[in-house]
């Protein structure tokens, strides 16, 4: 991510660490600094002090905004370190945060950290998306410039204040497991329903895929934080995800048609059926679990993003794959009653097909991520 890593005699320290933010030549120094801080104080204390604290979010510092910038890569990188308990990887994530330009400046203003507007604890994240869908001022060409090369930032510039009125309606209070699940359904919907149209090729979008893959690390990061910062993490992620969606055209959803497709007819990697011996216990159901083939194919794909998103969908299928139709009927999202736990398998199948089954012989050179709907 950082092509310039110049050695310099100046090293960030506890006294001057805010002085060199955004200057890529200081990456070695920041990495060394955060490595030493994590070894001395632990991952949790460093995350709180250098990303979520008041000191870390003074004007010009704004580490919270940097954490969610750069297509959420700082959060993803730190999250890997948190999930697998790798201090060095977490230090790399903090160094990446320090050097990433804050693209969320208008999204996380000082008032964001001291929200006073009472939010509705019963309002589902999908209901927030439903309300945004109904707002004509946030539609295609209005919420953001579709021709911009920085559509996320343009959405903040054009519609940041308007979007914030919706974000403030959602509450992170309550069971973390329930709130995390809300965000999982949200980002899966933004990625999946936005890219799907009946009888058309699935548009596996490069930007919204990062919302899915980053959501995987919310739990690992959440456990490191005190309650106030836990709430900020969830609210920040919701705001970032919905702003990316509006920035990239706020595509509408055709949920009923999506789930009308036969889940048993999902496309899996091409394969040759084995020939069971006579004493095989079951000689007819040879491919009972489609996840085996999907993940095996992803492991051999040259684009690591595919493996990351398939891992995410497999994990969410394990957690929520048995949710029945109607599980989200209480939300305000039109046709949400048709959503069930097969969503994750359906999206994994569509994504694998869109990116080509390389392990099975399909060339990947024509199977690029969609970058503009």
C-alpha positions in Angstrom: 0.0 0.0 0.0 2.9 2.3 0.8 5.3 2.4 -2.1 7.7 4.8 -0.4 9.4 3.7 2.8 12.4 6.0 3.1 14.7 5.6 6.1 15.0 8.7 8.2 16.9 9.5 11.3 13.7 11.0 12.9 11.6 8.4 14.7 8.0 9.0 15.9 7.8 8.8 19.7 5.2 9.3 22.4 6.0 13.0 22.3 5.8 13.6 18.6 3.9 10.7 17.0 1.2 13.0 15.6 3.8 15.2 13.8 4.4 12.9 10.8 1.0 11.6 10.0 0.2 10.9 6.3 3.9 11.1 5.4 4.7 7.7 3.8 8.5 8.1 4.2 8.0 7.6 8.0 6.5 4.2 7.7 9.5 2.3 9.1 9.6 4.7 12.1 5.9 4.4 12.8 6.1 0.6 12.5 9.0 0.5 15.0 7.1 2.9 17.3 3.8 0.9 17.3 5.7 -2.4 17.7 7.4 -1.1 20.8 4.1 0.4 22.2 2.2 -2.9 21.7 5.0 -4.9 23.3 5.0 -2.6 26.3 1.3 -1.9 26.7 -0.6 -4.5 24.7 -2.8 -4.4 21.7 -6.0 -3.2 23.5 -4.4 -0.2 25.2 -2.6 0.9 22.0 -5.8 0.7 19.9 -7.7 2.8 22.4 -4.9 5.4 22.9 -3.9 5.8 19.2 -7.2 5.4 17.4 -10.2 5.9 19.7 -9.1 8.4 22.4 -9.8 12.1 22.4 -6.1 12.8 22.0 -6.0 10.7 18.8 -8.9 12.6 17.3 -7.8 16.2 17.7 -8.0 18.3 14.5 -5.3 17.2 12.1 -4.8 13.9 13.9 -8.1 12.2 13.3 -6.9 8.6 13.7 -10.5 7.2 13.9 -11.2 8.6 10.4 -7.9 7.2 9.1 -8.8 3.8 10.5 -11.9 3.7 8.3 -10.3 5.3 5.2 -8.3 3.7 2.4 -11.1 1.2 1.6 -11.1 0.2 5.3 -7.6 -1.4 4.8 -6.2 -0.1 8.1 -9.1 -1.7 10.0 -8.7 -4.9 8.0 -4.9 -5.1 8.6 -5.2 -4.4 12.4 -8.1 -6.8 12.5 -6.0 -9.6 11.2 -3.5 -9.0 14.0 -6.3 -8.9 16.6 -8.0 -12.1 15.3 -4.8 -14.2 15.2 -3.1 -12.4 18.1 -0.2 -11.3 16.0 1.3 -8.1 17.6 3.5 -7.4 14.6 0.6 -7.4 12.2 -1.4 -5.2 14.6 1.5 -2.8 14.6 1.5 -2.7 10.8 -2.2 -1.9 11.0 -1.6 1.1 13.3 1.3 2.3 11.1 -1.0 2.0 8.1 -3.6 4.0 9.9 -1.1 6.7 10.7 -0.1 7.1 7.1 -3.5 6.8 5.5 -5.2 10.0 4.4 -8.3 10.8 6.4 -11.0 10.4 3.8 -13.8 10.5 6.4 -13.2 14.1 7.6 -16.8 15.3 7.0 -18.3 12.0 8.3 -16.7 11.9 11.8 -16.9 15.5 13.0 -16.5 16.3 16.7 -20.2 15.9 17.3 -20.0 12.3 16.1 -17.9 11.4 19.2 -20.4 13.1 21.6 -23.7 12.2 20.0 -26.6 13.5 22.0 -29.5 12.7 19.7 -31.2 9.7 21.2 -31.1 6.8 18.8 -33.8 4.1 18.5 -32.4 0.8 20.0 -35.0 -1.2 18.0 -34.1 0.2 14.6 -32.4 -2.4 12.5 -29.4 -1.4 10.3 -31.4 -2.6 7.2 -34.1 -0.2 8.2 -31.6 2.7 8.0 -30.7 1.5 4.5 -34.4 1.4 3.7 -34.9 5.0 4.7 -31.9 6.0 2.6 -33.4 4.2 -0.3 -36.5 6.2 -0.1 -34.7 9.6 0.0 -34.7 11.0 -3.5 -31.8 13.4 -2.6 -29.5 10.4 -2.1 -30.3 8.6 -5.4 -28.0 8.1 -8.3 -26.4 11.3 -9.5 -27.6 13.2 -6.4 -26.0 11.5 -3.4 -22.6 11.6 -5.2 -21.1 12.4 -8.6 -21.2 9.1 -10.5 -18.3 10.3 -12.7 -16.0 11.2 -9.7 -12.9 9.2 -9.2 -13.4 9.6 -5.4 -17.1 8.8 -5.0 -16.8 8.0 -1.3 -15.4 11.4 -0.5 -17.8 13.1 -2.9 -20.7 11.5 -1.1 -19.4 13.0 2.1 -19.0 16.4 0.5 -22.4 16.4 -1.1 -24.5 14.4 1.3 -22.6 14.0 4.5 -24.9 16.1 6.6 -28.0 14.4 5.2 -26.5 11.0 5.7 -25.6 11.8 9.3 -29.3 12.3 10.1 -29.9 8.7 9.2 -26.8 7.3 10.9 -27.8 9.0 14.2 -31.0 7.1 14.2 -29.3 3.7 14.7 -28.2 2.6 18.2 -25.2 0.3 18.9 -26.7 -0.4 22.4 -27.8 -3.9 23.3 -26.4 -7.3 22.6 -23.2 -7.1 20.6 -23.9 -10.4 18.8 -27.3 -9.0 17.6 -25.8 -5.7 16.5 -22.9 -7.4 14.7 -25.4 -9.6 12.9 -27.3 -6.5 11.8 -24.1 -5.1 10.2 -23.4 -8.5 8.6 -26.8 -8.5 6.9 -26.3 -4.9 5.9 -23.0 -5.2 4.2 -24.0 -8.5 2.5 -27.1 -6.8 1.2 -25.1 -3.8 -0.1 -22.7 -6.0 -1.9 -25.1 -8.7 -3.1 -28.4 -7.0 -3.9 -26.6 -4.0 -5.5 -24.7 -6.2 -7.8 -27.6 -8.5 -8.8 -30.2 -8.0 -11.6 -32.3 -10.8 -13.0 -30.9 -12.4 -16.2 -27.8 -10.2 -16.0 -24.2 -11.1 -15.0 -23.5 -10.5 -11.3 -21.5 -7.3 -10.6 -19.0 -8.3 -7.9 -18.1 -4.8 -6.8 -14.6 -4.1 -5.6 -15.6 -1.4 -3.2 -18.5 -3.0 -1.4 -16.6 -6.3 -1.2 -14.3 -4.6 1.3 -17.3 -3.8 3.5 -18.0 -7.6 3.7 -14.4 -8.6 4.4 -13.8 -5.8 7.0 -17.0 -6.8 8.8 -15.3 -10.1 9.7 -12.9 -8.3 12.1 -15.5 -6.3 14.0 -15.7 -8.9 16.7 -12.0 -9.3 17.2 -11.5 -5.5 17.5 -14.6 -5.0 19.6 -13.3 -7.3 22.4 -10.2 -5.1 22.8 -12.2 -1.9 23.5 -14.0 -0.3 26.4 -17.7 0.2 26.1 -17.7 3.8 24.8 -15.2 2.9 22.1 -17.1 -0.3 21.2 -20.1 1.9 20.4 -17.9 4.2 18.3 -16.6 1.2 16.3 -20.1 0.0 15.4 -21.4 3.4 14.6 -18.3 4.2 12.5 -18.6 1.0 10.6 -22.3 1.6 9.8 -21.6 5.1 8.6 -18.7 4.1 6.4 -20.6 1.2 4.8 -23.7 3.2 4.0 -21.6 6.1 2.7 -19.8 3.8 0.3 -23.1 2.5 -0.9 -24.5 6.0 -1.6 -21.2 7.1 -3.2 -21.4 4.2 -5.6 -24.9 5.0 -6.8 -27.2 3.6 -4.0 -28.4 0.8 -6.2 -31.8 -0.5 -5.3 -32.6 -4.1 -4.3 -34.8 -6.7 -6.0 -34.9 -9.1 -3.1 -37.9 -11.2 -4.1 -36.5 -12.0 -7.5 -33.1 -12.7 -6.0 -34.5 -15.4 -3.7 -36.8 -16.8 -6.3 -33.7 -18.4 -7.9 -33.5 -22.1 -7.0 -30.7 -22.4 -4.3 -30.2 -26.0 -5.4 -29.3 -24.9 -8.9 -26.5 -22.6 -7.8 -23.4 -22.7 -9.9 -20.4 -24.4 -8.3 -17.0 -25.0 -9.8 -16.9 -27.4 -12.8 -16.1 -30.9 -11.6 -16.0 -34.6 -12.6 -18.1 -36.8 -10.5 -16.2 -39.6 -8.7 -17.3 -43.2 -9.3 -18.2 -44.7 -5.9 -17.4 -48.3 -5.1 -20.3 -50.7 -4.6 -20.0 -50.5 -0.8 -20.0 -46.7 -0.6 -22.6 -45.6 2.0 -24.2 -43.1 -0.5 -23.5 -43.4 -4.2 -26.1 -40.7 -5.2 -25.4 -37.6 -3.2 -21.8 -37.0 -4.1 -21.7 -33.2 -3.6 -23.7 -32.6 -0.4 -21.8 -29.5 0.8 -21.2 -26.9 -2.0 -18.9 -24.9 0.4 -16.1 -27.6 -0.1 -15.8 -26.9 -3.8 -16.3 -23.1 -3.5 -13.5 -22.7 -0.9 -11.2 -25.2 -2.5 -11.5 -23.2 -5.8 -10.9 -19.9 -4.0 -7.7 -21.2 -2.3 -6.1 -21.5 -5.8 -7.3 -18.1 -7.2 -4.6 -15.5 -8.0 -6.7 -12.7 -6.6 -6.5 -12.8 -2.8 -9.7 -10.7 -2.5 -11.7 -13.7 -3.7 -10.4 -15.9 -0.9 -11.1 -13.1 1.7 -14.7 -12.6 0.7 -15.4 -16.4 0.3 -14.0 -16.9 3.8 -16.3 -14.2 5.1 -19.4 -15.7 3.5 -18.5 -19.2 4.7 -18.1 -17.9 8.3 -21.4 -16.0 8.1 -23.1 -19.1 6.6 -21.9 -21.1 9.6 -23.3 -18.5 12.0 -26.5 -17.4 10.2 -27.0 -19.9 7.4 -30.0 -21.5 9.1 -32.0 -18.3 9.5 -35.4 -18.9 7.9 -37.5 -16.6 5.7 -39.1 -13.9 7.7 -36.1 -13.5 10.1 -35.8 -9.9 8.9 -39.4 -9.2 8.2 -39.5 -6.7 11.1 -37.2 -4.3 9.2 -38.4 -1.5 7.0 -36.6 -2.9 4.0 -39.0 -3.7 1.1 -39.2 -7.5 0.5 -36.9 -8.2 3.5 -39.3 -11.0 4.5 -37.9 -13.0 1.6 -34.4 -13.0 3.0 -33.0 -16.2 4.6 -29.7 -17.7 5.6 -29.0 -19.0 2.0 -27.9 -15.4 1.2 -24.3 -16.2 2.0 -24.1 -19.3 -0.1 -25.9 -17.6 -3.0 -23.4 -14.7 -2.9 -20.4 -17.0 -2.6 -21.6 -18.9 -5.7 -22.3 -15.7 -7.7 -18.9 -14.2 -6.7 -17.0 -17.4 -7.6 -18.6 -17.5 -11.0 -18.0 -13.8 -11.6 -14.3 -14.1 -10.8 -13.9 -17.4 -12.7 -13.2 -20.9 -11.4 -9.5 -20.7 -12.1 -8.6 -24.0 -10.3 -11.0 -25.8 -12.6 -9.5 -24.3 -15.7 -11.4 -21.0 -16.4 -9.0 -18.1 -17.2 -9.3 -15.2 -14.8 -8.0 -12.4 -17.1 -11.5 -11.4 -18.2 -13.0 -11.8 -14.7 -12.3 -8.4 -13.1 -14.0 -6.9 -10.1 -16.7 -4.4 -11.0 -15.6 -0.9 -10.1 -18.5 1.1 -11.5 -22.1 -0.1 -11.6 
